[in-house]
């Protein structure tokens, strides 16, 4: 019987990412609807990329929830739609949906002042 080392799930998610992630921690306003209930809460970002962000949230969200986030980036206010992809306790992985060219520009311009995220803690 052969025992091959398997890659941890976090390595898979990290290797599948298309955008560079950056450490960035600011308050985030979260709005939306989950199972016919209004979502109105807040959290704090942990990292951000052009694909999404990692968030610690005060109130529970569920994978699949479609939300709107509002947060201040160095280049200006980012208001974007996202879907909750992952949940671990109150830590959530969000994927942006339908970013405009202006929203992408805000993230790119802001990321020039941020440190690249290289850890796998929030994978």
Secondary structure, DSSP 8 states (H G I E B T S, - for coil): --------HHHHHHHH--S--EE---EEEEEEEETTEEEEEEEEEEEE-SSEEEEEESS---TT-EEEEEEEETTEEEEEEEEEEEEETTEEEEEE-S--HHHHHHHHHHHTTSEE---STT-
